[in-house]
Amino acid sequence: MTPPATPETPAEGAGAYRVLARKYRPKTFDDLIGQEALVRTLTNAIASGRLAQGYMLTGVRGVGKTTTARLIARALNCVGPDGKGGPTPNPCGVCANCVAITDDRHVDVLEMDAASRTGIDDIRELLEGVRYRPVQARTKIYIIDEVHMLSDKAFNALLKTLEEPPDHVKFIFATTEIRKVPVTVLSRCQRFDLRRIDMTHLTTLFRKISEREGAQVEDGALALVARAADGSARDGLSILDQAISQAAGSGSPKVTEQSVRDMLGLADRALVFDLFEAVMGGNVKVALDLLADQYAAGASPVVVLQDLLELTHWLTRLKVAPEGADDPALAETERTRGVAMGGKLALPALTRAWQMLLKGLGEVRTAPMPLQAAEMVLVRLAYAADLPTPADALKSLGSGGAVPAARPAPAPAPSGGGARAVGESAPVMSAPVRMPEPVAPPEEAPQPQSLIEVVALFEQHREPKIATHLKSHVRLARFEQGRIEFNPTKGAPNDLAGQVGKLLTQWTGSRWVASVVNAAGAATLHEQELEIAKADPLVKSILDNFPGATIEGIRRAEDK
């Protein structure tokens, strides 16, 4: 960790104040926090002269994409205090080029916002100046922010110049949506993924900036700001700026943890533990009272459920990785209460709570009355604490005992819901359910021994269409247990073999394979029936007395 950049001297007069995110923008690569791999690669490339024609910087908002682009521009164009220096990974910051680039007014460093200039005409206008050499700097730099917003035609217009630009031109792109950038553009650039900045680095950065600003900020308040920043230094500095202004306006010179909670609409961390313990213990009334108190204090119902989700996730991680409790970033209260609570809760209960809270969070976000929706989520979660886990229910059923069941909903009482999942030990099994009388085992699965039995099995399972195809369009070549080989005639569906094998496997409980072969095969069952019918004396007599008559179908006596 390096100290934050030296703040710029503001101009005199009203309106000269600069927000912290701009005032402490990194001035050198050493000032970039949490991006060690990026810094090492770029400094080595600049020092050795191995510079790419294009760079693609991607990452979430506020991690330093545009700042890195400007640092590259300064490093390539710095001439040193004496005006005779070359490209350096440590720009001086005092030469004309460094000062102009820092102030965003250098004529040869062109920044373009692709979110507002997305068309091909904007790119054509930009590329018209590529062929001209820089006016003042050593290298002409094109910085395109939010490059994923460019249109397809604009990307296509950029490709040829990006692949073979003049020696005096470098392109630097920044985006938060790397998946929307065409691969043809990505393949022409060196890509750098800027990581989210972890809470430890952010907290240290905010503490040093607070000291430089002369502000007194509690460690708990800094931790809250770092957590709310979600890995973004710019977001965190904006929140810190707001907290310092709030403290200055209230007459209290110190930024407290409670003031930051009130400003962000966060619930007290200890109250989040209390609420979660009440919910998982089935204490509905206590849980609703705690939610009401937090809401009255300014906490958003959405944020309360998000805190419960975060706590559920952390407790689950403690169950599978207990060493997480040794994290130095955790407060002592969180560590002790978390370990105690995690020891009382089973992993299936935590998993169920996670699913219910996740679904409830979506309901609260879209509900016309978020507080009432959050209360319903807590009620469902509290009464679900009485339910046995699927594993317990199956284990009880398998042993022939009673199924652990939830108690009927009790009348309203100060203690709230039923048996607790946390806190007091209470019986989980009540109102035992009797096992049903054992039923007779199912009959043994049929095992057909011939094609005729196969057809009969399909008719038995109400598959008349496939049965008809088997009788009329199948010339059997081979039949054995688990295998049928046949030569289909015209009219048989292409997937007949697959359907026969699949259904026979399902009905018989053993593997069956039906396949098509080129062998001639025997006559179809329908043809065999016709031959048998023709040999009947009565049928033969009829055919002899009626020349030209044919047998169209056969109906057995039992089919009537």
PLY file of the C-alpha trace (Angstrom):
ply
format ascii 1.0
element vertex 560
property float x
property float y
property float z
element edge 559
property int vertex1
property int vertex2
end_header
0.00 0.00 0.00
1.32 3.42 -0.93
0.19 6.78 0.39
-2.42 8.57 -1.65
-1.34 11.04 -4.24
-0.47 14.52 -3.10
-3.59 16.66 -3.42
-3.61 19.35 -6.02
-3.55 22.93 -4.82
-7.01 24.36 -5.39
-7.48 27.69 -7.04
-8.49 30.65 -4.95
-12.08 31.78 -4.66
-15.48 30.27 -4.22
-16.24 27.01 -5.94
-12.59 25.92 -5.83
-13.32 22.80 -3.79
-12.61 19.54 -5.59
-14.22 16.31 -4.52
-11.94 13.73 -2.95
-12.22 11.35 -5.91
-10.61 13.99 -8.17
-8.38 15.61 -5.59
-6.60 12.35 -4.76
-6.55 10.80 -8.21
-3.32 8.75 -8.55
-0.47 10.67 -10.20
1.93 7.74 -10.69
1.68 3.98 -11.17
2.80 3.52 -7.57
-0.37 5.30 -6.41
-2.61 2.64 -7.98
-3.81 0.31 -5.23
-4.85 -3.29 -5.67
-3.56 -3.56 -9.27
-0.08 -4.98 -8.79
-0.08 -7.18 -11.90
-1.17 -4.29 -14.13
1.42 -1.92 -12.67
4.25 -4.45 -12.99
3.43 -5.28 -16.63
3.04 -1.67 -17.77
6.13 -0.35 -16.00
8.27 -3.14 -17.45
6.82 -2.59 -20.94
7.49 1.16 -20.82
11.00 0.71 -19.41
11.91 -1.85 -22.10
10.14 -0.07 -24.96
7.83 -3.06 -25.67
4.73 -0.94 -26.23
1.56 -2.24 -27.88
-0.41 -0.17 -30.34
-3.60 -0.65 -28.32
-4.58 -1.34 -24.71
-7.95 -2.60 -23.46
-8.66 -1.78 -19.79
-11.68 -3.48 -18.25
-13.16 -3.65 -14.77
-15.99 -2.35 -12.62
-16.57 1.37 -12.13
-14.10 3.31 -10.04
-11.11 0.93 -10.04
-8.83 3.15 -12.14
-9.40 2.50 -15.86
-9.40 6.13 -17.04
-6.72 7.01 -14.50
-4.49 4.25 -15.85
-5.04 5.49 -19.40
-3.89 8.98 -18.42
-0.90 7.56 -16.57
0.14 5.70 -19.73
-0.24 8.91 -21.72
1.95 10.78 -19.23
4.55 8.01 -19.13
4.90 7.96 -22.92
5.06 11.75 -23.31
7.02 12.88 -20.23
10.13 14.85 -21.15
11.43 15.40 -17.60
12.06 18.65 -15.75
14.87 19.52 -18.15
12.83 18.76 -21.28
15.26 16.07 -22.51
13.80 12.89 -21.00
12.18 9.96 -22.80
9.34 7.55 -22.01
9.51 6.57 -18.37
7.36 4.53 -15.98
7.83 7.33 -13.44
6.67 10.58 -15.10
7.97 13.73 -13.48
4.60 15.47 -13.15
6.14 18.94 -13.64
6.95 19.13 -17.36
4.54 20.80 -19.76
3.22 17.51 -21.13
2.59 15.99 -17.67
0.80 19.09 -16.43
-1.35 19.42 -19.55
-2.36 15.74 -19.50
-3.19 15.92 -15.79
-5.40 18.96 -16.43
-7.06 17.16 -19.37
-6.11 19.89 -21.85
-3.31 18.35 -23.89
-3.85 18.79 -27.62
-2.33 15.40 -28.50
-4.16 13.33 -25.85
-7.72 13.02 -27.08
-10.41 11.55 -24.82
-13.69 10.41 -26.33
-16.79 9.22 -24.53
-18.22 6.41 -26.64
-21.45 6.52 -24.64
-22.35 9.84 -26.27
-20.46 9.46 -29.56
-21.35 6.01 -30.81
-21.64 6.41 -34.58
-19.33 5.77 -37.48
-19.10 9.50 -38.26
-17.58 10.13 -34.82
-14.92 7.47 -35.43
-14.19 8.80 -38.92
-13.67 12.25 -37.48
-11.29 10.81 -34.91
-9.35 8.74 -37.42
-8.83 11.67 -39.79
-6.27 13.06 -37.37
-4.35 9.80 -36.98
-2.13 10.38 -39.98
-0.93 13.77 -38.67
2.01 13.80 -36.29
1.52 15.14 -32.74
1.77 18.88 -32.30
3.48 19.00 -28.91
3.88 15.51 -27.48
6.02 12.55 -28.49
3.06 10.22 -29.00
-0.53 10.96 -29.91
-2.88 9.11 -27.51
-6.51 8.28 -28.22
-8.48 7.35 -25.07
-11.97 5.97 -25.77
-14.04 5.44 -22.63
-16.96 2.96 -22.52
-15.82 1.61 -25.87
-18.45 -1.16 -25.81
-21.07 1.51 -26.62
-19.73 1.98 -30.16
-21.92 0.73 -33.00
-20.92 -2.21 -35.19
-20.07 0.10 -38.08
-17.92 2.25 -35.82
-16.00 -0.83 -34.63
-15.46 -1.96 -38.23
-14.17 1.45 -39.22
-11.67 1.30 -36.37
-10.24 -2.14 -37.14
-7.72 -1.40 -39.89
-6.23 1.66 -38.20
-6.10 -0.17 -34.85
-4.21 -3.07 -36.39
-1.55 -0.97 -38.16
-1.50 2.55 -36.70
1.36 4.99 -37.33
4.29 4.76 -34.92
3.30 7.99 -33.24
-0.24 6.80 -32.31
-1.48 4.67 -29.40
-5.06 3.65 -28.62
-6.28 3.08 -25.07
-9.80 1.71 -24.53
-11.75 1.45 -21.28
-14.92 -0.54 -20.73
-17.06 -2.04 -17.99
-18.69 -4.52 -20.42
-15.83 -6.45 -22.00
-18.20 -9.11 -23.41
-19.81 -6.50 -25.67
-16.52 -5.64 -27.37
-16.01 -7.58 -30.64
-13.25 -10.17 -30.57
-11.76 -8.55 -33.67
-11.00 -5.48 -31.54
-9.83 -7.48 -28.53
-7.36 -9.45 -30.65
-5.63 -6.22 -31.67
-5.13 -4.97 -28.10
-3.34 -5.95 -24.95
-6.03 -6.62 -22.37
-5.74 -5.72 -18.69
-8.43 -6.71 -16.18
-8.47 -4.29 -13.26
-9.54 -6.10 -10.09
-11.95 -4.94 -7.45
-10.04 -3.31 -4.61
-10.33 -5.32 -1.41
-11.65 -3.81 1.82
-8.26 -3.79 3.54
-6.69 -1.59 0.85
-9.74 0.66 0.69
-9.87 1.14 4.44
-6.17 2.04 4.57
-6.59 4.46 1.66
-9.62 6.17 3.23
-7.84 6.48 6.58
-4.83 8.23 5.01
-7.02 10.58 3.00
-9.07 11.41 6.10
-5.88 12.30 7.95
-4.76 14.54 5.09
-8.16 16.25 5.13
-7.94 16.74 8.87
-11.12 14.72 9.45
-11.63 12.41 12.42
-13.26 9.21 11.23
-13.88 6.17 13.40
-12.47 2.84 12.24
-15.98 1.38 12.20
-17.13 4.20 9.92
-14.21 3.57 7.54
-15.10 -0.13 7.44
-18.71 0.72 6.56
-17.57 3.06 3.78
-15.22 0.42 2.39
-17.98 -2.20 2.47
-20.44 0.13 0.73
-17.82 0.98 -1.92
-17.98 -2.64 -3.19
-14.42 -2.61 -4.52
-14.60 0.86 -6.11
-12.22 3.53 -4.84
-14.21 6.31 -6.51
-17.50 5.20 -4.96
-15.87 4.93 -1.56
-14.30 8.40 -1.78
-17.66 9.86 -2.77
-19.28 8.27 0.31
-16.41 9.42 2.53
-16.72 12.96 1.14
-20.42 12.93 1.95
-19.82 11.60 5.47
-17.21 14.29 6.24
-19.55 17.00 4.95
-22.39 15.64 7.06
-20.25 15.67 10.20
-19.03 19.20 9.49
-22.57 20.45 8.99
-23.85 18.84 12.18
-21.30 20.57 14.39
-19.60 17.31 15.33
-16.04 17.12 13.99
-15.95 13.33 14.15
-17.46 10.93 11.62
-18.98 8.14 13.68
-20.07 4.67 12.67
-23.67 5.47 13.54
-23.69 8.61 11.41
-22.49 6.61 8.41
-25.17 3.99 9.06
-27.82 6.68 9.18
-26.51 8.28 6.00
-26.44 5.00 4.07
-29.66 3.62 5.54
-27.87 0.60 7.01
-28.98 -1.47 9.96
-26.75 -1.79 12.98
-24.59 -4.89 12.64
-25.46 -6.14 16.12
-29.15 -5.70 15.35
-28.71 -7.77 12.18
-27.39 -10.62 14.34
-30.31 -10.16 16.73
-32.81 -10.22 13.89
-31.30 -13.30 12.28
-31.20 -15.12 15.62
-34.85 -14.28 16.28
-35.93 -15.40 12.81
-34.03 -18.69 12.90
-35.36 -19.28 16.42
-38.96 -18.90 15.30
-39.56 -15.77 17.41
-41.84 -13.99 14.96
-42.92 -11.14 17.24
-39.35 -10.31 18.25
-38.23 -10.40 14.61
-41.02 -8.08 13.47
-40.32 -5.65 16.32
-36.62 -5.54 15.43
-37.44 -4.91 11.77
-39.85 -2.13 12.73
-37.21 -0.50 14.96
-34.60 -0.60 12.21
-37.09 0.79 9.69
-37.98 3.64 12.06
-34.26 4.38 12.45
-33.96 4.81 8.67
-32.84 1.35 7.50
-34.27 0.27 4.16
-36.11 -3.10 4.14
-34.11 -4.04 1.05
-30.83 -3.31 2.83
-31.96 -5.29 5.89
-32.63 -8.37 3.77
-29.31 -7.88 1.97
-27.59 -7.82 5.38
-29.38 -11.03 6.36
-28.27 -12.63 3.09
-24.69 -11.55 3.70
-24.83 -12.94 7.24
-26.30 -16.23 6.00
-23.52 -16.55 3.45
-20.84 -15.78 6.04
-22.24 -18.29 8.55
-22.36 -20.92 5.80
-18.72 -20.26 4.99
-17.86 -20.61 8.65
-19.51 -24.04 8.64
-17.41 -25.29 5.71
-14.26 -23.23 6.38
-13.97 -22.40 10.11
-10.65 -20.61 9.60
-12.64 -17.67 8.16
-13.36 -16.57 11.71
-9.71 -15.50 12.05
-10.12 -12.71 9.47
-8.56 -9.60 11.07
-11.07 -7.38 9.24
-13.90 -8.77 11.39
-15.01 -6.96 14.52
-14.74 -8.90 17.75
-18.53 -8.89 18.20
-19.08 -10.33 14.74
-16.43 -12.98 15.27
-17.71 -14.22 18.63
-21.41 -14.09 17.79
-20.85 -15.56 14.35
-18.93 -18.55 15.67
-21.53 -19.18 18.37
-24.45 -18.88 15.98
-22.80 -21.01 13.30
-22.31 -23.80 15.82
-26.06 -23.94 16.56
-27.32 -23.87 12.97
-27.24 -26.83 10.62
-26.04 -26.40 7.07
-29.43 -27.43 5.55
-31.15 -24.75 7.65
-28.72 -22.10 6.40
-29.18 -23.25 2.81
-32.95 -23.03 3.14
-32.67 -19.57 4.70
-30.48 -18.42 1.80
-33.02 -19.55 -0.79
-35.95 -17.97 1.03
-34.14 -14.68 1.60
-32.96 -14.54 -2.01
-36.51 -15.00 -3.29
-37.85 -12.58 -0.69
-35.34 -9.90 -1.70
-36.77 -9.86 -5.21
-40.28 -9.57 -3.79
-39.33 -6.64 -1.55
-37.66 -4.78 -4.41
-40.79 -4.95 -6.57
-43.46 -4.70 -3.88
-45.51 -1.49 -3.61
-45.04 -1.65 0.20
-41.49 -2.91 0.87
-41.83 -3.02 4.67
-44.88 -5.29 4.58
-43.20 -7.53 1.99
-40.10 -7.80 4.20
-42.28 -8.71 7.19
-43.91 -11.52 5.21
-40.46 -12.84 4.28
-39.44 -12.93 7.94
-42.69 -14.66 8.92
-42.17 -17.38 6.32
-38.57 -17.84 7.37
-39.43 -17.99 11.08
-42.08 -20.67 10.66
-39.86 -22.61 8.27
-37.43 -23.01 11.16
-39.83 -25.63 12.57
-39.75 -27.79 9.45
-37.51 -30.86 9.34
-34.85 -30.97 6.67
-35.44 -33.34 3.73
-32.59 -35.54 4.98
-34.20 -35.87 8.43
-37.57 -36.69 6.92
-36.15 -39.36 4.63
-34.07 -40.85 7.45
-37.14 -41.10 9.67
-39.22 -42.66 6.90
-36.49 -45.14 6.10
-36.29 -46.28 9.72
-40.04 -46.81 9.87
-40.58 -44.15 12.52
-42.63 -41.00 12.67
-41.98 -38.14 10.31
-40.65 -35.00 12.07
-43.39 -32.48 11.47
-43.93 -28.84 12.20
-46.21 -28.00 15.04
-49.50 -26.31 14.20
-49.22 -22.54 14.14
-49.46 -21.37 17.75
-51.69 -18.59 18.95
-50.02 -15.18 19.11
-47.69 -15.11 22.09
-44.74 -12.99 23.18
-42.33 -15.72 22.23
-43.59 -15.90 18.65
-43.29 -19.04 16.55
-42.76 -22.69 17.32
-39.69 -24.80 18.01
-36.47 -22.86 17.75
-33.57 -23.44 15.39
-31.35 -21.16 17.48
-31.22 -20.45 21.19
-33.42 -22.49 23.50
-33.50 -26.18 22.79
-37.01 -27.41 22.00
-38.27 -30.69 20.60
-38.34 -30.66 16.83
-40.58 -33.73 16.50
-44.18 -33.37 17.53
-47.55 -34.68 16.34
-46.04 -37.89 14.93
-47.46 -39.07 11.65
-48.16 -42.78 11.40
-46.55 -44.68 8.57
-49.04 -46.03 6.02
-49.65 -49.74 5.91
-47.07 -51.52 3.75
-48.28 -52.19 0.26
-47.63 -55.32 -1.72
-44.45 -55.14 -3.80
-44.99 -54.49 -7.52
-45.08 -57.41 -9.89
-41.86 -58.46 -11.51
-41.09 -56.47 -14.64
-41.98 -58.36 -17.85
-39.15 -59.75 -19.98
-40.43 -60.38 -23.53
-38.99 -63.44 -25.25
-40.17 -62.75 -28.84
-41.25 -59.96 -31.12
-44.86 -60.99 -30.59
-44.46 -60.47 -26.84
-42.80 -57.12 -27.51
-45.82 -56.04 -29.55
-48.14 -57.24 -26.81
-46.14 -55.21 -24.25
-46.52 -52.03 -26.32
-50.26 -52.64 -26.67
-50.48 -53.20 -22.91
-48.80 -49.84 -22.25
-51.12 -48.07 -24.70
-48.60 -47.44 -27.45
-50.75 -48.64 -30.39
-48.89 -46.61 -32.99
-45.51 -48.19 -32.24
-47.17 -51.61 -31.91
-48.64 -51.22 -35.40
-45.24 -50.28 -36.83
-43.67 -53.31 -35.17
-46.26 -55.62 -36.74
-46.40 -54.07 -40.22
-42.99 -52.49 -40.91
-40.39 -54.63 -39.11
-38.60 -57.61 -40.69
-36.93 -59.29 -37.74
-33.30 -60.30 -38.31
-32.26 -61.21 -34.76
-33.92 -61.38 -31.36
-32.27 -62.16 -28.06
-32.63 -60.96 -24.50
-31.81 -57.24 -24.48
-31.27 -56.91 -28.28
-33.50 -56.60 -31.33
-32.13 -56.25 -34.87
-34.52 -55.61 -37.73
-34.79 -54.32 -41.28
-37.54 -51.66 -41.50
-39.87 -51.55 -44.49
-41.16 -48.45 -46.20
-43.41 -46.49 -43.84
-41.45 -47.15 -40.65
-40.46 -43.96 -38.78
-36.75 -43.10 -38.65
-36.63 -43.15 -34.86
-38.52 -46.43 -34.41
-35.45 -48.32 -33.12
-34.62 -45.61 -30.61
-38.17 -45.45 -29.25
-38.42 -49.25 -28.95
-35.10 -49.56 -27.08
-35.89 -46.65 -24.76
-39.39 -47.83 -23.79
-38.38 -51.47 -23.37
-35.54 -50.41 -21.06
-37.98 -48.31 -19.05
-40.66 -51.01 -18.74
-38.48 -54.05 -18.15
-35.86 -52.51 -15.86
-33.04 -54.00 -17.96
-31.12 -52.55 -20.86
-32.54 -53.12 -24.34
-30.96 -52.08 -27.63
-32.92 -51.98 -30.89
-30.92 -51.44 -34.09
-31.45 -51.36 -37.82
-29.49 -53.80 -40.01
-29.23 -54.43 -43.75
-30.10 -58.14 -43.53
-33.26 -59.25 -45.31
-34.95 -60.47 -42.15
-38.07 -62.56 -41.77
-41.50 -61.59 -42.93
-43.33 -59.01 -40.86
-45.82 -60.22 -38.28
-48.61 -58.82 -40.44
-47.37 -60.78 -43.46
-47.10 -63.93 -41.35
-50.67 -63.50 -40.18
-51.82 -63.11 -43.77
-50.15 -66.34 -44.78
-51.74 -68.19 -41.89
-55.12 -66.74 -42.81
-54.77 -67.77 -46.44
-54.11 -71.35 -45.36
-57.41 -71.50 -43.51
-59.87 -73.72 -45.53
-62.74 -71.28 -45.17
-60.68 -68.29 -46.28
-59.18 -70.30 -49.14
-62.68 -71.25 -50.30
-63.80 -67.63 -50.26
-60.76 -66.50 -52.25
-61.36 -69.26 -54.82
-65.01 -68.26 -55.29
-64.26 -64.55 -55.52
-61.39 -64.05 -57.97
-59.42 -60.86 -57.33
-60.44 -60.62 -53.67
-57.68 -59.75 -51.16
-57.35 -59.86 -47.41
-57.23 -56.29 -46.09
-57.08 -57.04 -42.39
-57.36 -59.68 -39.76
-59.52 -59.51 -36.66
-59.27 -62.14 -34.02
-62.34 -63.44 -32.29
-61.14 -62.05 -28.96
-60.92 -58.52 -30.48
-64.71 -58.34 -30.96
0 1
1 2
2 3
3 4
4 5
5 6
6 7
7 8
8 9
9 10
10 11
11 12
12 13
13 14
14 15
15 16
16 17
17 18
18 19
19 20
20 21
21 22
22 23
23 24
24 25
25 26
26 27
27 28
28 29
29 30
30 31
31 32
32 33
33 34
34 35
35 36
36 37
37 38
38 39
39 40
40 41
41 42
42 43
43 44
44 45
45 46
46 47
47 48
48 49
49 50
50 51
51 52
52 53
53 54
54 55
55 56
56 57
57 58
58 59
59 60
60 61
61 62
62 63
63 64
64 65
65 66
66 67
67 68
68 69
69 70
70 71
71 72
72 73
73 74
74 75
75 76
76 77
77 78
78 79
79 80
80 81
81 82
82 83
83 84
84 85
85 86
86 87
87 88
88 89
89 90
90 91
91 92
92 93
93 94
94 95
95 96
96 97
97 98
98 99
99 100
100 101
101 102
102 103
103 104
104 105
105 106
106 107
107 108
108 109
109 110
110 111
111 112
112 113
113 114
114 115
115 116
116 117
117 118
118 119
119 120
120 121
121 122
122 123
123 124
124 125
125 126
126 127
127 128
128 129
129 130
130 131
131 132
132 133
133 134
134 135
135 136
136 137
137 138
138 139
139 140
140 141
141 142
142 143
143 144
144 145
145 146
146 147
147 148
148 149
149 150
150 151
151 152
152 153
153 154
154 155
155 156
156 157
157 158
158 159
159 160
160 161
161 162
162 163
163 164
164 165
165 166
166 167
167 168
168 169
169 170
170 171
171 172
172 173
173 174
174 175
175 176
176 177
177 178
178 179
179 180
180 181
181 182
182 183
183 184
184 185
185 186
186 187
187 188
188 189
189 190
190 191
191 192
192 193
193 194
194 195
195 196
196 197
197 198
198 199
199 200
200 201
201 202
202 203
203 204
204 205
205 206
206 207
207 208
208 209
209 210
210 211
211 212
212 213
213 214
214 215
215 216
216 217
217 218
218 219
219 220
220 221
221 222
222 223
223 224
224 225
225 226
226 227
227 228
228 229
229 230
230 231
231 232
232 233
233 234
234 235
235 236
236 237
237 238
238 239
239 240
240 241
241 242
242 243
243 244
244 245
245 246
246 247
247 248
248 249
249 250
250 251
251 252
252 253
253 254
254 255
255 256
256 257
257 258
258 259
259 260
260 261
261 262
262 263
263 264
264 265
265 266
266 267
267 268
268 269
269 270
270 271
271 272
272 273
273 274
274 275
275 276
276 277
277 278
278 279
279 280
280 281
281 282
282 283
283 284
284 285
285 286
286 287
287 288
288 289
289 290
290 291
291 292
292 293
293 294
294 295
295 296
296 297
297 298
298 299
299 300
300 301
301 302
302 303
303 304
304 305
305 306
306 307
307 308
308 309
309 310
310 311
311 312
312 313
313 314
314 315
315 316
316 317
317 318
318 319
319 320
320 321
321 322
322 323
323 324
324 325
325 326
326 327
327 328
328 329
329 330
330 331
331 332
332 333
333 334
334 335
335 336
336 337
337 338
338 339
339 340
340 341
341 342
342 343
343 344
344 345
345 346
346 347
347 348
348 349
349 350
350 351
351 352
352 353
353 354
354 355
355 356
356 357
357 358
358 359
359 360
360 361
361 362
362 363
363 364
364 365
365 366
366 367
367 368
368 369
369 370
370 371
371 372
372 373
373 374
374 375
375 376
376 377
377 378
378 379
379 380
380 381
381 382
382 383
383 384
384 385
385 386
386 387
387 388
388 389
389 390
390 391
391 392
392 393
393 394
394 395
395 396
396 397
397 398
398 399
399 400
400 401
401 402
402 403
403 404
404 405
405 406
406 407
407 408
408 409
409 410
410 411
411 412
412 413
413 414
414 415
415 416
416 417
417 418
418 419
419 420
420 421
421 422
422 423
423 424
424 425
425 426
426 427
427 428
428 429
429 430
430 431
431 432
432 433
433 434
434 435
435 436
436 437
437 438
438 439
439 440
440 441
441 442
442 443
443 444
444 445
445 446
446 447
447 448
448 449
449 450
450 451
451 452
452 453
453 454
454 455
455 456
456 457
457 458
458 459
459 460
460 461
461 462
462 463
463 464
464 465
465 466
466 467
467 468
468 469
469 470
470 471
471 472
472 473
473 474
474 475
475 476
476 477
477 478
478 479
479 480
480 481
481 482
482 483
483 484
484 485
485 486
486 487
487 488
488 489
489 490
490 491
491 492
492 493
493 494
494 495
495 496
496 497
497 498
498 499
499 500
500 501
501 502
502 503
503 504
504 505
505 506
506 507
507 508
508 509
509 510
510 511
511 512
512 513
513 514
514 515
515 516
516 517
517 518
518 519
519 520
520 521
521 522
522 523
523 524
524 525
525 526
526 527
527 528
528 529
529 530
530 531
531 532
532 533
533 534
534 535
535 536
536 537
537 538
538 539
539 540
540 541
541 542
542 543
543 544
544 545
545 546
546 547
547 548
548 549
549 550
550 551
551 552
552 553
553 554
554 555
555 556
556 557
557 558
558 559
